[in-house]
Amino acid sequence: MVRRKSSYVKARYFYSQKLTKCHKNRERNKNYITHYEDIMFNKKKHKKDMEEQQVNVEQEEATTEQTQETIEETTKTKEEELTEKLEELNKKYLLLYSDFENFRKRTSKEKIELIQNAAENTIKDLLPVVDDYERALVNFEKFEDEKFLKAKEGIELIYNKLMSILTQKGLKPMNAKGEKFDENLHEAIAQVPAESEEQKGIVLDETTKGYYLHEKVIRYAKVVVAM
């Protein structure tokens, strides 16, 4: 009886130990499983975080590229606007410079012409006096008396001095006789029949001499033309 009880106690003890060991193993396995699940969860979470981070990086790169493109487009647009404004300013400057140059040249030309022709009216008023001197000198050629010759010398001296002064002012006589008739230079007061075809339109005689003042006609030559 005692032996049976002892065997029963031993068996129960071993069974209790085994049960305890199984319980510990179960707890251990449970801990392993929990740890494994934690590891897998952390891996998944890490993977998800990495994917989200990669997506964020890609989005940032796309945003950066878009921003750079926008900046480049904006810069390009500003450069084009500045280029257009610069071209417009250059055109305006060239136009203003051209207008100023034309104004300066025109003003200079007018100033020179004004200086050159300042005495035009006075010289034109003196031309009849010159004509009278020339007619007087021609008339003195008819006389051989010494008194007339001396008078001629005096008149000729005054005439030469007057013509010298007028020449310095730009006066130049026009040579019309024997030239082709030009309505811009000559005034026909008479027409005579031409002796030949070659003589037609030729100035045969000059009744009043024409004059230039600095290449400008201030008096037309009055002529007789062969027709």
Secondary structure as the mmCIF struct_conf table of DSSP 4:
data_model
#
loop_
_struct_conf.conf_type_id
_struct_conf.id
_struct_conf.beg_label_comp_id
_struct_conf.beg_label_asym_id
_struct_conf.beg_label_seq_id
_struct_conf.end_label_comp_id
_struct_conf.end_label_asym_id
_struct_conf.end_label_seq_id
HELX_RH_AL_P HELX_RH_AL_P1 VAL A 2 GLN A 116
TURN_TY1_P TURN_TY1_P1 ASN A 117 ALA A 119
HELX_RH_AL_P HELX_RH_AL_P2 GLU A 120 PHE A 140
TURN_TY1_P TURN_TY1_P2 GLU A 141 LYS A 142
HELX_RH_AL_P HELX_RH_AL_P3 GLU A 146 GLN A 168
TURN_TY1_P TURN_TY1_P3 LYS A 169 GLY A 170
STRN STRN1 LEU A 171 PRO A 173
TURN_TY1_P TURN_TY1_P4 LYS A 177 GLY A 178
BEND BEND1 GLU A 179 GLU A 179
STRN STRN2 LYS A 180 LYS A 180
HELX_LH_PP_P HELX_LH_PP_P1 PHE A 181 PHE A 181
TURN_TY1_P TURN_TY1_P5 GLU A 183 LEU A 185
STRN STRN3 HIS A 186 VAL A 192
BEND BEND2 GLU A 195 SER A 196
HELX_RH_3T_P HELX_RH_3T_P1 GLU A 197 GLN A 199
TURN_TY1_P TURN_TY1_P6 LYS A 200 GLY A 201
STRN STRN4 ILE A 202 ILE A 202
STRN STRN5 VAL A 203 THR A 208
STRN STRN6 TYR A 211 LEU A 213
TURN_TY1_P TURN_TY1_P7 HIS A 214 GLU A 215
STRN STRN7 LYS A 216 ARG A 219
HELX_LH_PP_P HELX_LH_PP_P2 TYR A 220 TYR A 220
STRN STRN8 ALA A 221 ALA A 226
#
